[in-house]
Amino acid sequence: MNSRQSDSSPGTPPELAWSAKERKLIRALRTPGQVQKFLRSLPYNWEREGETLRTFRGVVQHNEAHCLEGALSAAAILEQHGYPPLLLDLESQDLLDHVLFLFRDNGLYGTVARSRDAGLHGRKPLFRTVRSLVMSYVDPYVDGSGRIVGYGIFDLRTLRRCDWRLSSRNVWAVERALVRMPHKKLTTSDRRYGAMLRRFRAFRESYPDEPVTFYTNRKAWL
């Protein structure tokens, strides 16, 4: 299961640390595309009974995930197949950040993600820089209050006192670390933002319950 693992952090769980169900999923989900399909198949965690921040173990137990839980699940699964456990945090003006799993294939960046918004799921590894990858989320992020204003990368291997892989409890230390880490400022056109905001509101007025999928970069979605 670890044939390509070269960047394992101390404490990366051995195979027997996972439950039988977890091992089955890890063996089956060997690529970012497969993990993305798995995350899309899960019900979205709306946290109706209170806020949660579950690991992959918690996601398997509860069979649902929100964005950060999806990113942690992708990190735990794909770390077992040689991918460093990196998170990409998109900082929004309304403080509703979006967190994704960040990976590289053949020198190009892509993401795996779970979202309530159709345009905020993963991206194929097509981007030469993280900034260009982040720019692919700028238009889909506009939803009435959201607008990307910055981004940062976090290496989960630096969390020494948080079992973000195997804990059955909420791992709030991950959220605190993402808040504390440095973010690069991202400046985008006010005209572009205004045009997208008007288009989004018009679409929502006509189709209140439909997923918003009118974006031009859909071929890059994972």
KEVEX-650916 format. One line per 8 residues: their letters; for each residue y, z, x of C-alpha. Coordinates in nm, 3 decimals, always signed. Each point is the difference from the previous one (the first is absolute). Last residue first. Layout:
<vovos>
a> Y,Z,X | ...
</vovos>
This chain:
<vovos>
lwakrnty> +1.681,-1.134,-1.158 | +0.336,-0.142,-0.102 | +0.136,-0.274,+0.226 | -0.054,-0.275,-0.258 | +0.213,+0.206,-0.239 | +0.311,-0.059,+0.209 | +0.219,-0.161,-0.268 | +0.017,+0.300,-0.231
ftvpedpy> -0.054,-0.046,-0.374 | -0.278,+0.260,-0.022 | +0.143,+0.286,-0.204 | -0.292,+0.151,-0.190 | +0.040,-0.027,-0.378 | +0.081,+0.292,-0.233 | +0.372,-0.047,-0.065 | -0.011,-0.382,+0.002
serfarfr> +0.335,-0.133,-0.126 | +0.215,+0.300,+0.095 | -0.206,+0.059,+0.313 | +0.054,-0.358,+0.114 | +0.375,+0.024,-0.055 | +0.013,+0.330,+0.188 | -0.193,-0.146,+0.295 | +0.221,-0.309,+0.018
rlmagyrr> +0.317,+0.208,-0.006 | -0.135,+0.228,+0.274 | -0.109,-0.300,+0.206 | +0.349,-0.153,-0.015 | +0.164,+0.330,+0.090 | -0.232,+0.058,+0.296 | +0.058,-0.349,+0.137 | +0.376,+0.039,-0.034
dsttlkkh> -0.012,+0.343,+0.163 | -0.181,-0.160,+0.294 | -0.241,+0.220,+0.191 | +0.041,+0.270,+0.264 | -0.312,+0.176,+0.122 | +0.045,+0.323,+0.195 | -0.290,+0.097,+0.222 | -0.162,+0.325,-0.105
pmrvlare> -0.067,+0.306,+0.214 | -0.273,+0.241,-0.115 | +0.083,+0.308,-0.205 | -0.074,-0.138,-0.347 | -0.326,-0.158,+0.115 | -0.108,+0.327,+0.164 | +0.072,+0.196,-0.317 | -0.210,-0.242,-0.205
vawvnrss> -0.293,+0.029,+0.239 | +0.028,+0.380,+0.007 | -0.045,-0.005,-0.379 | -0.372,-0.058,+0.040 | -0.130,+0.096,-0.345 | -0.345,+0.158,+0.023 | -0.346,-0.155,+0.038 | +0.073,-0.061,+0.368
lrwdcrrl> -0.195,-0.273,+0.176 | +0.240,-0.260,+0.141 | +0.347,+0.159,-0.003 | -0.134,+0.315,+0.165 | +0.338,+0.134,+0.101 | +0.062,+0.211,+0.308 | +0.014,-0.267,+0.271 | +0.198,-0.267,-0.182
trldfigy> +0.075,-0.242,+0.286 | -0.305,-0.212,-0.088 | +0.173,-0.089,-0.328 | +0.229,-0.238,+0.188 | +0.319,-0.045,-0.200 | +0.209,-0.316,-0.021 | +0.350,+0.000,-0.148 | +0.212,-0.194,-0.246
gvirgsgd> +0.353,-0.014,-0.131 | +0.230,-0.080,-0.291 | -0.245,-0.156,-0.245 | +0.144,-0.017,-0.350 | -0.130,+0.174,-0.310 | +0.208,+0.096,-0.303 | -0.047,-0.275,-0.256 | -0.320,-0.146,+0.141
vypdvysm> +0.088,-0.163,+0.331 | -0.297,+0.059,+0.230 | -0.145,-0.346,-0.069 | +0.306,-0.157,+0.166 | -0.008,+0.202,+0.324 | -0.378,+0.010,+0.045 | -0.033,-0.313,+0.215 | +0.283,+0.139,+0.212
vlsrvtrf> -0.230,+0.283,+0.108 | -0.239,-0.254,+0.155 | +0.288,-0.168,+0.181 | +0.101,+0.341,+0.135 | -0.354,+0.079,+0.109 | +0.005,-0.310,+0.217 | -0.213,-0.314,+0.030 | -0.101,+0.000,-0.367
lpkrghlg> -0.299,-0.182,-0.147 | -0.261,+0.274,-0.024 | -0.037,-0.020,-0.381 | +0.216,+0.239,-0.195 | -0.097,+0.298,-0.212 | +0.124,+0.121,-0.338 | +0.368,+0.030,-0.083 | +0.045,-0.316,-0.207
adrsravt> -0.220,+0.109,-0.290 | +0.176,+0.333,-0.050 | -0.203,+0.316,-0.076 | -0.096,-0.005,+0.364 | -0.296,+0.017,+0.235 | +0.035,-0.136,+0.352 | -0.158,-0.187,+0.291 | +0.235,-0.155,+0.253
gylgndrf> +0.034,-0.288,+0.243 | +0.130,-0.060,+0.350 | -0.088,-0.284,+0.237 | -0.139,+0.034,+0.353 | -0.339,-0.145,-0.085 | -0.039,+0.257,-0.278 | +0.239,+0.293,-0.020 | +0.002,+0.288,-0.248
lflvhdll> +0.238,+0.215,-0.205 | -0.118,+0.217,-0.290 | +0.276,+0.031,-0.257 | +0.247,+0.261,-0.122 | +0.271,-0.061,-0.260 | +0.308,+0.221,-0.017 | +0.160,+0.120,-0.322 | +0.316,+0.149,+0.155
dqseldll> +0.220,-0.216,-0.227 | +0.139,-0.193,+0.300 | -0.352,-0.075,+0.114 | -0.183,+0.062,+0.328 | -0.309,-0.212,+0.061 | -0.256,+0.204,+0.194 | -0.260,-0.188,+0.202 | -0.309,+0.206,+0.081
lppyghqe> -0.224,-0.047,+0.302 | -0.364,+0.105,+0.038 | -0.102,-0.229,+0.291 | -0.249,-0.265,-0.117 | -0.346,-0.003,+0.159 | -0.238,-0.006,-0.294 | -0.012,+0.376,-0.065 | +0.379,+0.003,+0.015
liaaasla> -0.021,-0.246,-0.288 | -0.140,+0.254,-0.244 | +0.223,+0.295,+0.087 | +0.315,-0.210,+0.025 | -0.071,-0.181,-0.327 | -0.054,+0.334,-0.174 | +0.321,+0.140,+0.145 | +0.191,-0.307,-0.124
gelchaen> -0.152,+0.028,-0.346 | +0.090,+0.368,-0.019 | +0.354,-0.090,+0.104 | +0.027,-0.265,-0.271 | -0.171,+0.178,-0.289 | -0.376,+0.029,-0.029 | -0.280,+0.036,-0.253 | -0.376,+0.063,-0.001
hqvvgrft> +0.030,+0.382,+0.008 | -0.271,+0.075,+0.257 | +0.048,-0.323,+0.192 | +0.376,+0.056,+0.013 | -0.052,+0.357,+0.113 | -0.221,-0.108,+0.290 | +0.246,-0.277,+0.091 | +0.260,+0.275,+0.025
rltegere> +0.196,+0.126,-0.297 | +0.370,+0.066,-0.039 | +0.047,+0.129,-0.352 | +0.285,+0.081,-0.235 | -0.081,+0.155,-0.335 | -0.229,-0.068,-0.297 | +0.146,-0.341,-0.078 | -0.012,-0.102,+0.366
wnyplsrl> +0.028,-0.371,-0.091 | -0.296,-0.084,+0.223 | -0.051,-0.373,-0.043 | -0.350,-0.093,-0.115 | -0.211,-0.135,+0.287 | -0.097,-0.367,+0.021 | +0.317,-0.085,+0.193 | -0.105,+0.247,+0.267
fkqvqgpt> -0.340,-0.167,+0.040 | +0.154,-0.347,+0.024 | +0.238,+0.123,+0.268 | -0.290,+0.155,+0.191 | -0.184,-0.333,-0.005 | +0.307,-0.185,+0.122 | +0.060,+0.254,+0.277 | -0.354,-0.057,+0.127
rlarilkr> -0.322,+0.203,+0.021 | -0.027,+0.144,-0.350 | -0.376,+0.012,-0.061 | -0.087,+0.242,+0.280 | +0.293,+0.225,-0.081 | -0.088,-0.004,-0.371 | -0.362,+0.098,+0.062 | +0.107,+0.270,+0.245
ekaswale> +0.236,+0.149,-0.260 | -0.274,+0.008,-0.263 | -0.245,+0.165,+0.241 | +0.261,+0.256,+0.099 | +0.182,-0.040,+0.331 | -0.045,+0.232,+0.295 | -0.330,-0.174,+0.076 | +0.178,-0.309,+0.128
pptgpssd> +0.200,+0.183,+0.262 | +0.352,+0.107,-0.094 | +0.294,-0.096,+0.223 | +0.090,+0.336,+0.148 | +0.163,-0.127,+0.314 | +0.161,-0.332,-0.092 | -0.196,-0.322,-0.007 | +0.176,-0.297,+0.158
sqrsnm> -0.300,-0.199,+0.123 | -0.211,-0.025,-0.312 | -0.146,-0.348,-0.028 | -0.366,+0.102,-0.045 | +0.087,+0.313,-0.196 | -0.228,-0.049,-0.301
</vovos>
